[in-house]
Amino acid sequence: MVGGKFCEYLTQSKVFSNLEVTVVGKEPYPAYDRINLSSYVVHQDARQLIFKSAEWYQEKGITLLTNTEAIEIAPDLKCVTLSNGQKLNYDVLVLATGSRPFVPPIEGKDSSKVFLYRNISDLAKIVAAAKEKERAAVIGGGLLGLEAAQAVQKLGLQASVIERASFLMPRQLNQPASSLLRKSIEAQGIELFLNKGSTVIQEEPNGLTLEFDKGAPLSCDLVIISAGITPNSELAKEAGLDTGLRGGIVVDNHFETSHPEIFAIGECALLDGSIYGLAAPGYAMARHLVARLEGQRSKPFTNPDLSTRLKMLGVDVVTIGDPLEEGRRVEFETDEVYRMLIIGPKGELKGGLGVGSWPEGGKIQSLYATRQLIRKKEEEYFAAEGLLLPGGGETPVAQWPDDRIVCNCMGVNKGQLVSCLKKCRNDPQLLANETGASTVCGSCEPLLHELCGSPNSTKPKGSKALLTFSSLALLAALITILAPPPAMADSVESWWYQVDKFWRESVIKQITGFSLMGIFLIGLLLSLRKRFKWFRFGHFAHWRIFHTIFGLTSLVALFVHTGFRFGHNLNFWLMLTFVGLNLLGAFAGILAALEGAGTSRTALTARRFRPILTYAHLALFWPLPVLLTFHILSVYLY
């Protein structure tokens, strides 16, 4: 999956046209959706799981070698040897070898009636073996084990799950959350055997007997092992690359291995001593590496967001950050839902966990991603009602009406985004490319992530700089309105006389006036960047900062030209319009910067009022050229 996403992101990069890309895969298919692997037992069509067809790779000019295994890497020669005898030379090598199922040391695990749960081939074997069978045992009560149980249940078999720990999903859930999940799963007819270690798989004439380290054995027709993963790092180890004691290719925070020009991403990469087996961190790694190959100076990749939203056997499970993080726990529990927040010493949201319906799940996830503080009264209300605020705050974007605008810049509504979700496979970046949403200012990017059900920890570019310069522009505009103009010198011998000649002498006033107009016109380049598709030089966020800086500079130039004297009649209206334009623009800039907080309270308020101020800013612009033209004519003709 991660290798496939890397290819997608690479084709969208600036450097792709200069690259010759070859993809090598051991399986007979291109990259496919392992998250929804269990759906294969229903449609039994591998094509429905494939992300990009072989034709897509061909159209992009990528050489795709399936059913082919890389068997040797020679880093010094920059050469990879393939199972078909072919040798590939490379400038850059990216390892996205993933992982394989961890198989516990159980006697009898090599039986023909014992299966793994990892890829399409495994599922095809399970489907064939399940015909006319009644019971399947799944070893492993984690995320993958429960997915396997769901798959065999769809095949019409009685599913039994065996977990060595005392509760389900011990890597993601705590005891109370797991207990509620257990209750829901057992209500669906799945048997759970917890706190049991499997020791022997014994073949019998009519099936299998699974023996445990305690308690009575279990009779079944087939056994599926889904008890965790082992990184595929042997190829790298044999090539002399650094690997972990328990597997995994050691990488730095830019995913470079111990050998230059060799990188590793996904489940095979050992980053800061950890393997990240979720899709979102893997995709983030792929994006980061593509940015590095483009030459971008990215921040080191650390602490990936582990937030997930799952529907486990029909039960909603939400994890935010690391739900097992240390901190103060605020819990809410009923017979049907469990919700928990982890609060840090300063009131910051460090993580969360939910089983069952959670209307605020998306909002809580955004609060975590933007490091928002949780107020004491919100904690108290959450403990009592399971919500931060009465009514659950802002309605989740998924529940918005279809005609409600999500992206103000491109005019994209929620209905347009939803219609593209399947085509874009719930990938926020692909959704943005398809619809244009979030590609201008980026402030609605958190809403796209919420709609796709994926975490977003990236603030729009330049939000801090925009907030700073907009605040300075607001201050300058208020000074222009409220501060009294400086007095004129009362004597030609005064030093101030040399200063206030800027406001007395005609030639100087012409110079400062046309300089002011030039600064103003340069600032209008933002309109080109926003409204014309052919003008796409640079990121819009940087252009908006540029626009704000020139607005601030124009106020400084206005002081040099007028001394902040509003004058009378035509001059008064021109000054009032110009200062009002800057005032509204500064307010709109501040709100645009605050929109970067995702779906937090501040961001939601900013998103509600920013378009109003932006439209007012644009409306006030239109009288300005007319007033300015008459002002210039009045100087030269009268």
Stockholm file with secondary structure:
# STOCKHOLM 1.0

chainA/1-638         MVGGKFCEYLTQSKVFSNLEVTVVGKEPYPAYDRINLSSYVVHQDARQLIFKSAEWYQEKGITLLTNTEAIEIAPDLKCVTLSNGQKLNYDVLVLATGSRPFVPPIEGKDSSKVFLYRNISDLAKIVAAAKEKERAAVIGGGLLGLEAAQAVQKLGLQASVIERASFLMPRQLNQPASSLLRKSIEAQGIELFLNKGSTVIQEEPNGLTLEFDKGAPLSCDLVIISAGITPNSELAKEAGLDTGLRGGIVVDNHFETSHPEIFAIGECALLDGSIYGLAAPGYAMARHLVARLEGQRSKPFTNPDLSTRLKMLGVDVVTIGDPLEEGRRVEFETDEVYRMLIIGPKGELKGGLGVGSWPEGGKIQSLYATRQLIRKKEEEYFAAEGLLLPGGGETPVAQWPDDRIVCNCMGVNKGQLVSCLKKCRNDPQLLANETGASTVCGSCEPLLHELCGSPNSTKPKGSKALLTFSSLALLAALITILAPPPAMADSVESWWYQVDKFWRESVIKQITGFSLMGIFLIGLLLSLRKRFKWFRFGHFAHWRIFHTIFGLTSLVALFVHTGFRFGHNLNFWLMLTFVGLNLLGAFAGILAALEGAGTSRTALTARRFRPILTYAHLALFWPLPVLLTFHILSVYLY
#=GR chainA/1-638 SS CHHHHHHHHHHTSSSGGGCCCEEECSSSSSSBCSTTGGGHHHHCCGGGTBSSCHHHHHHTTCEEECSCCEEEEETTTTEEEETTSCEEECSSEEECCCEEECCCCCBTTTCTTEEECSSHHHHHHHHHHTTTCCEEEEECCSHHHHHHHHHHHHTTCEEEEEESSSSSCTTTCCHHHHHHHHHHHHHTTCEEEESCCEEEEEEETTEEEEEESSSCCEEESEEEECCCEEECCHHHHHTTCCBCTTSCEEECTTCBCSSTTEEECGGGEEETTBCCCSHHHHHHHHHHHHHHHTTCCCCCCCSCCCCEEEEETTEEEEEEECTTCSSEEEEEECSSCEEEEEECTTSBEEEEEEESCCTTHHHHHHHHHTTCBCCHHHHHHHHHHSSSSGGGSSCCGGGSCTTSEEETTTTEEHHHHHHHHTTTTTCHHHHHHHHCTTSSSCTTHHHHHHHHTCCCCCCCTTHHHHHHHHHHHHHHHHHHHHSCCCCCCSCTTSTHHHHHGGGTCHHHHHHHHHHHHHHHHHHTHHHHHHHCTTCCCSCHHHHHHHHHHHHHHHHHHHHHHHTTCCCSHHHHHHHHHHHHHHHHHHHHHHHHHHGGGTTSHHHHHHHHHHHHHHHHHHHHHTHHHHHHHHHHHHHHHC
#=GC SS_cons         CHHHHHHHHHHTSSSGGGCCCEEECSSSSSSBCSTTGGGHHHHCCGGGTBSSCHHHHHHTTCEEECSCCEEEEETTTTEEEETTSCEEECSSEEECCCEEECCCCCBTTTCTTEEECSSHHHHHHHHHHTTTCCEEEEECCSHHHHHHHHHHHHTTCEEEEEESSSSSCTTTCCHHHHHHHHHHHHHTTCEEEESCCEEEEEEETTEEEEEESSSCCEEESEEEECCCEEECCHHHHHTTCCBCTTSCEEECTTCBCSSTTEEECGGGEEETTBCCCSHHHHHHHHHHHHHHHTTCCCCCCCSCCCCEEEEETTEEEEEEECTTCSSEEEEEECSSCEEEEEECTTSBEEEEEEESCCTTHHHHHHHHHTTCBCCHHHHHHHHHHSSSSGGGSSCCGGGSCTTSEEETTTTEEHHHHHHHHTTTTTCHHHHHHHHCTTSSSCTTHHHHHHHHTCCCCCCCTTHHHHHHHHHHHHHHHHHHHHSCCCCCCSCTTSTHHHHHGGGTCHHHHHHHHHHHHHHHHHHTHHHHHHHCTTCCCSCHHHHHHHHHHHHHHHHHHHHHHHTTCCCSHHHHHHHHHHHHHHHHHHHHHHHHHHGGGTTSHHHHHHHHHHHHHHHHHHHHHTHHHHHHHHHHHHHHHC
//
